[in-house]
Amino acid sequence: MASSKEVCWPFVKPGLWPVLGLNVKGPKGVEPEKGEAMIRVDTGYDGFLLVDEETYYRLGMTLAELPRSKWADGETVTGETVRLRRAIIRISIPRLRINLQGHAETFHGNKDRLAGLKLLETLRILLDGPSKECCII
């Protein structure tokens, strides 16, 4: 049972993936405007936040983009190496009134949204398998 400082989100299908409820703020707006976007937790992704390419452009992240020399190379699950565009962003966790600054990344053709290790390192996360919940404690 969640205390006043603990918030949990149920795993989502398909695959029963752990998720966090976040808002992502770029230079041109916030997504979603109301509520929270369910972002899949992925400990195999080293970055802060991976967003789909369409969201990256719609929120104007190109306006806050780091120089190309600061972009990272990533590897997909199929072993393909991709260049990750990187921009400074703010995220919030509305249910806890937490605001964080980090970076969003994307690559050509990306449709995934992932919360990576750099983001998880800033939070106390509980992955509760038996309850099928992801909690910030």
N, C-alpha and C positions, 0 to 999 in steps of 0.2 A: 504494500500500500504506500502511495506516495505521500511524503511529508510536504510542508509548505515550501521547502527548498529543493524538492525533487520533482522532476517532471518526466513522464514516460510517454513514449509513442509505441503503438503496436507495430510489430514487424508487418511488412506489406508483401503481397503476392505479386507476381509469381516468384517462387523461390524462398519466400519468407525472409526478406532482407530487412536488416535493422535500418531505421531511418531517424533523422532529426528534423524537427519543424523549424525552418529558418525563413527569414526575409533577406533578400540580396539587394543591396543598393548600389547602383552605378550612377554615373553622371547624369543620365537622362531619366532616372526613375527607380522605383522599388518593385520587386516582384516577390510574392504577389502584393497587390496594393492593400488587400485585406486578408487576414488569416495568415497562414504559413504554408510554404512549399515543403513537401516531403522530399528531403535529400538523402539519398542512400549513403550509409556509412561504408567506407571501403578502406580497410587497413593496408591494402596492397597499393594504394595510391599515396605517394609521398607528399604531394602538394597540400595546399590549404582547401581550395574549392575548385572542382572542375565543373564548368557549366556547359550546356549545349551551345553550339555555335550561334544559333538563332537568338538566344537570350543575350549572349555576349554582345552582339551588334545592337539589339533592340534597347538594351540598357545603356548604350553608349560607352561601353568599356574601352573602346578604341581611343577615347578621349583621355583616359587615365592609364594608358598602356605604358609599360616600362620599355626602355630601349631594347632593341633586338638582342644586344649583348647579354641582357638579363633574362632572356627567354630560356626555358629549359627544354631538354629533349626528354620525351617520354616513350615508354614502350607499352604497346597494347597487349591484350591477353593473347593475341595471335603471334606476338613477337615482332610486330612492325614498329619501327622507330618513327616518331612523329615530333615535329617542332611545336611546342606549346606556347601560344601567344599568352602573355601575362599582363594583367592590369591590377591596379590597386582598387580594392572595394571595401565596403563595410557590410557586415552582416549583423542581423539581430535575431535573438531568440525571444520572440514576443512574450511567451508564457513565463519567462524568467526575467524579462527586462534586462537582458544582457546584450551589449553592443561590442563588436570586435572589428578590428581592421585587419585585413589580410590581403591575399591576392587570389584572383580568379584566373583560371587558365581554360583554354579551349584549343582545339585543332580542327583543321578542315574536315568537315563531315561528321563531327562529334554530335551525338544526340544524348549523351549521358550527363547526369548530374551526380557528383560524388563529393562527400565530405571526406577529406583525406587526413593523413597523420598530423600535418601541421596544425589543422583545426582541432583535431582530437587532443593534441598535446596541451591545449589551453583549457580543457574541460575535464571534469571527472565523469567518466562514462561507465555505465554498467550495462553490459549486454546480458540480459536475463533470458537464457535459452528456455528453461522450463515455462516461464510466463510469456515467452515470445514478445519481449518488450526491450526497447532501448531507452535508457534513462540517463538524465543528467542529475548527478547527486551532489 
